[in-house]
Amino acid sequence: MKVGLFTDAYLPEISGVTTVVHWLREELDRLGHESYVYAPRYDLPMEEEPRTYRFRAGPVFSYKTARAAVPYSREASRSFENLDIVHSHTPFSLAYVAMMASFRQRIPHVQTYHTYLSHYRHYVPRPLRPPVKAAEKYSALLCNRCTTVTVPTRSIQRELERFGVRRPMHVLPFGPDLRQYGRPPVWDPRAVLSVPDDAPLYMYAGRLAEEKNLLFLLRAFDRIHREDPRAILVFAGDGPLRAELEALSRQRSIVPAVRFAGFLDSGRLIDLYKSADLFLFSSKSETQGLVLVEAMAGGTPAVAVDAFGVNDVVQDGVNGFLASEDEEAFAQAVMRARGDRTLYETLRAGAFATAEATSAERFVKRMIEIYEEVLRTPRSRRRRLPLHLRRQPRRGA
């Protein structure tokens, strides 16, 4: 098969969507298929990859690392005739390019719903910010123009059904590449980050951004630190909230107990997962939370705020604990997980079992089955492109 992967987030940007798309591309190529990637151009150095088409792009309002692609490239358009199937990983401009490719080549269009749009409206200036209902209707409009939709959790499937999505949906969580977890370590996180061997090491990985609810997480850690002054919290990642998190650390007098590691490459991040005692997660805007299962692959249980998407991954008392969005309740869940050695080992085993069940290898195998299924879908059952996106005949033609 020749598969077109359309995404508004790709290397060198680091994100969950980037991880999914890049790993899917590598596995498709390894298995003898042929992948084509359509992504924005970045100002940062970009590795040259075969069959990768970059679109001119600019920043997305205050979301500085993201890029909004101009949805036109003559070179990319010429490549559409090579494709057997279109797979979009974005609700933004390149989703429309995917629709166009699907319509013009009369090939199926798979959409993976990664981004819960209504939780990202704060990046849009207030005069332009759409209401929640408009974001939900837009999600439904996009998904209903595709042949089929994949979602990472049943919670998101139910949400899309509530929005009005009527296309076939497949629940398909994406997990880690377990093969990477067996290689030798590339660094010693405790030594480099000055974390004593006997100190409880808690971590978060991902963007440092408002939608991740990290100010709550830091306040909850303050309570943890009061109960156990040895405790250390590491933030792996970067983003617009970092300065505010640093200021709150100073205000709470916990600067010596907080580390900002910045963005880590996959090898270093895996070593940090394996060194940590618990993964702490406070986001309420996830469709799945890929970092949760990445941490679990390192044998690290999670304590997370009980929110949809997340509660499909974290099973209370099995691979971690779910807590209400209450600083004291969250802190007590952390102390409970760490305080009972037998319980902790049970959570570690459950975490690794979850990672195995949602591994990247299983994800790709199932995705290929979905591709094969939609390729068998009669064209009469595929959605047509909206009128305003179709190529209109010129007057007098």
N, C-alpha and C positions, 0 to 999 in steps of 0.2 A: 504494500500500500504506500501511497504518497500522501502524507498528511501535512496540512498547513496549520501551524500553531500561531495564533494571533494573540498578542499580549501587549498591554500598555506598561508592563513592568518586566524588565529583563536585565541580564548582566550588562554593566557592572553594578546596577542597583541590587541591594540585598533585601529580600523579602520572602515571605512564604510563597507568593505566586511565582517569583523568579525561580525558587528552588523546585517547585512542581514542574514548571515548563522546561527548565534545563534538564532535569532528570528524565522527564518523559522523552525529550528529544534524544538524549544519549541512549536510552533503552530501546527506543524504536529503531535507531540506526544499528545498534548492536544486534538486534533480532532480525536484521535484513530488510527492514522497511526504510523509507526515505522521508525524512522530516524537513520541512521548510519553516523557518521562523520569521515572523513579521513583527517588528518591535520598534520602539522609539530610538532615536539617536541621542546619545548622552555627551556631555562636555568632558567627562572623564575618559581616560584611555579605555578602549574597547578591544577585546580580543577578536580577531578576524575568524569567523566560523563559516564553513561552506553553507550555501543555500540559506543565508540570513540576510534579510532585507530591512534596512534601517530607514525610518521615516523622520523627516524634519520634525523637531519637537521643541517645546518650551516648558517652563515651570508651571505647576498647577497651583495658582494662588499662593497660599502660605505653606503648602505641602512641598517643601523645597526640593526634596530628593526625587519626587515623582515627575513624570514628564507627560505632557499632553501632545500627542502626535498629530501632525497635519495629515488627514486621511487620504493622501494621494501620493503615489509614486509610480511613475511610468514603468520603471524597471520591475517593481513588484507586480504590477498588473499583468505584465507579459508572462510572469511565472505562473499565474493562476491556472493556465491551461495544462500544467503538469500535475495538478492536484486531483486526488480521488475523493478527498474528504476535507472539510474545514472544521477546525476545533478552536473556538475562541475562549480566552481566559480573562476576559475583561468586559465591563459594561460600558466602556468609554469609546473613544474615537475608532480604535482598531476593531472593535466589534462591528462597526458599520462597514469597514473594509471587508471583514469576514462575510457579512451578509451579501455584499456585492459580489464577492468571489463565488459564493454558493449559488447565487441567482444566475450569474452569467454562465457558469460552467454546469449548472443543473446538477450539483452534487450536494450531499447531505451536510448539515451544519450542526455540530455538537457544541453546546455551551456549558462550560463549567462555572458554577456560581461561587466565586471566591469571596466577594466583597459585599458585606451587608451595608448597602448604600446609605441608609438613613442615619447610620452612626458615624458617617464621615462628612456630614453636611457642614460641620463647623469650619472646614477648610475653605468654604465658599463665602465671600464677603456677604454681610447681612442683606444688602439690597438685592443680591442675586440668589440668595439661599432658598432652595425649594422647600416647601413643607414636607413633612414626613409622608403624607399620603401620596404626594407627587412622586417621591422617590420610590415608593412601593409600586405605584402604577407603571413607572418607567421600567422597573425590574420585570414586571409581568409582561409588558409590551415586548421587551427584548427577548425574553425566554420563549414567548409564544410565537416568535418569528423563526425559531430554530426547529430542527428535526427532533432533537431530544436534548435533555438537560441532565447534567450530573451535579450532585450536591455532596458535601462531605459528611453530613449527618442527617438523621431523620428530623431533628428539630428544624433545620433549615428547609427540608422538604415541606414540612407542615406550614412554615412561614410563607414559602412561595405559593403553596396552594391557597393560603389565606389572601395573598396578594392578587390571585386570579390566574396563576399559571396553570395551563391545561395540557401542556405537552407532556409526553412520557418522561418520567424522572427516574434516575438510578442513584441510589445512595452508595457513594464510593469514596471512603476516607483515604487520604494520602498519608503514608507513613515514611519512616526513614529508610535509607539505604543501609541495611544491617551489615553489609560487607565492610563498610568504612569503620565500623566500631571494633573490628578485630585487628586493626593494624597497630603497630607500635606507637606510643605517644610521641607528640612533637614538642611538648613543653610540660612543665610542672606548674599548673595554675596556682597551687598553694604557695610555692616558693616565689614565683614571679609577682603574685599579688600580695605577698606578705601576710598570708593567712596561716596561723599556727596549726600544727597537725591535730591538736586536740580541740580546735575551735569548730563549732557547728558552722558549716558553710551553706548558706542559702543563696539561690540565684534566680534571676529573671533574664530571659533573652528575647530580644525583639526591638522594635522601634520605641524610642522614648518619646511618646506622643500622648496627647490628651485622651484619645479614645481607649488607651490601654489602662487608664484608671490607676496610674502609678503613684500619684500623691497619696491615695488611700493605702497602697501597698507599703509605702515608706512610713506612714503613720502607724500602720499595724506592726511593722518591723521595730519601730521605736518601743512598742510594748514588749515585743519579744526580747529586745536587748535589755530592757529593764529587768526582766526575769532571768536572763542569762547574758551577762556582760561580755562573755567570750564570743557571742554570735557575730557573724560577718555576713553582710549582704552584698552580692556582686551584681551589678547591672551590665549585661553584655549587649551592647548595641548603642545607638546614638539617635538623636532626633531633637526636635524643637523644645521638648520639655526638660532637657538636661539641666539647663541653668536654674530652672525652678526647683528641680529635685536637689541640686547642690545647695541652693539657698535654704530649703527646708531642712536638709541635713545639718546645716550650720545652726539654724534656729532651734532644732531639737537636740543640739550638742551630741550628735552621733557620727560626726565626720570620720573619726578613726575607725568606725565599724562599717563604713560604706565604701565600696570600690566601684569606680566607673571604668570598665575595661575597654569600652569602645566596640566597634564592629570587629568581630573575629572571623577569620576564615574557617571553613568547615572543620578542618583538622583540629584547630585550637578550641573551637566551640565544643566538639565532641569530647575532648579531654576535660574541658570544664564541666560538662554534663556528668562525666564519670567521676569527677572529684567532688561534686556537690552532694550534700546530704538530702536536700529537698529542693524542688523547683516551685517557686512561688508565682502565682498567676492571678491577676486581679481584673483582667479585661472582661468587659461585658459586650464586646462588639465583634466576637469571633464567629465565623462559620464553622470552624473546627478548632483552630489553635495548633498548627503543625508543630510548634516548639514543644508542646506538651508531650507528644509521642516521640519526638527527638530525644528529649530528656529521659523518657521512660526506656528508650533503647539503651541508654547508659546505666540502667538499673536505678534511676533516680525517681522516686515517687513525687507526686504533685500535691500541693495544697492550693486550691483555687476557689475563687468566688463562684458560687452556684449561679450560672447563667446559661442560657440556651446555647447550643453548640459545644460549649465546654463540658456541660454535664452529660453529653453523649460520649465523651472521651474519659473523663475522670469518674471512676466508679467508687463511690464513698465506701471506704473500708476495704477496698480490693486493690486498687493501684494508687491510692491517695485519699485525700479528704476534700469534701466540698464544704464551704462555709458561707454564711450569709455575709452581706456587705456591711459588716460590723467589725470595727478594729479589734475589739476584745475577743469576739468569737473567732475571728481569723487567727489571731495570735494563739489562742488556746488550741485550735486545731493543729497548728504547727508544733506546739509543745507536746501535744498528745502523740503525734506521729513520731517525734524524736525521743519521747520519754520512755517508751516500752520497746525494748530491743526485739522481742519476739514479734510484736505487731509490726515493727519497722521492717524486719526481714520478710514478713508476709507481703507487705506493700511493695517491697523491691521485686519480689518474684511476680506479683501481679502486674507491676509496671512493665517488666520485660515481656510478659505474655501478651500484653496489649500491643506493644511495639511489633512483636512477631506477627500478630493477627492483622496488622494494618501496614505491613512493610511495603516499600516502594515496588518491590518485585511483584507482589500480589496486585497492587494498584495497576501497574502497566499491563499485566496479563488480562485483568478484567476490562481495562479500557480498550484493548485490542478487540475483545469480544463484543464490546458495544459498537466499535467502528464497523465490525463485520455485520452486526445486526442492522445498523442503519443503512448500510450499503445495500442491504436486501429490501429496504423499505420502498414500496412503489412510489414513483415520483408524484403521482396524484395525491399522495398523503403528506407531501412536504409543503411547508409554508412558502408562500410567494413573498418576494421582497415588497415592502411598502412602496406605494406609487411614487412618492417623492424621491426615492432612492434609485428608481429604475432609470436606465438611459433612455431619454425621450428622443423620438425622431426629430430631425431638424425640419423647420418649416419648408414646405415645398418639396420635401424628399418623397 
